[in-house]
Amino acid sequence: RSAVVLTLCLPAPEGRTSPGTEDEYVFASFNDKGVFGEFLPKVQIELPPFVNKEHTSIRVHKFERILVLLYKGLPVKVYPIALGFDPRGDKVQQGDGKTPEGDYYICEMLHENLAAKYGARSMRISYPNIKDAKRGRKQGLISTSEYDVIAAAIKATKMPNQHTTLGSSIRIHGGGVDKDWTAGCVALRDRDVIELYQVVAPGTPVTIEAKSEKNDRDHEGSPTRSTS
């Protein structure tokens, strides 16, 4: 099984644990096994102190089951994730158990009065986006007027209509990563979602990518890779 190679910011000066500027960081690589949080110890580092809400973005790789936090377009930390209970393929409608794929943004952040399933923090993303709404309209799942409402909200960077047959309430939240268990959300470990919550804000871009769907799961439910 091949390993995912990503780039990570690590402190350069020997003996320093919290350098204060970007110039004091160099870029190194690590190998991620890509199976439900079985990361090499090198991944478990603190966020660089210069990371702030103004320049972060999120990229989710469904196949590898990882969430990558980027700062000014460069990866600074990787977190293991779990997906919807039927993760292969793009989300189409309410109840399909799939995690959506595409470009979104955070449109709501909650840290209290959460349903237990969301764990320690919740960040709702802007699903459905215009692509999702266009497909839904073409398939007869939503009306033209519903499409227009969703499109207007996305263009204004607001929360789209959460009451259509396309599904709703897709979030990045806590609750654990032992298996794919959500209704379509991206789940993290509680300690990870608390950390992530501190460096993102409403409007933070979120890209969710499939990467690969072939041989996506083995008989035990773990991510697999094609040998062909």
Disulfide bonds with the S-S distance in Angstrom:
none
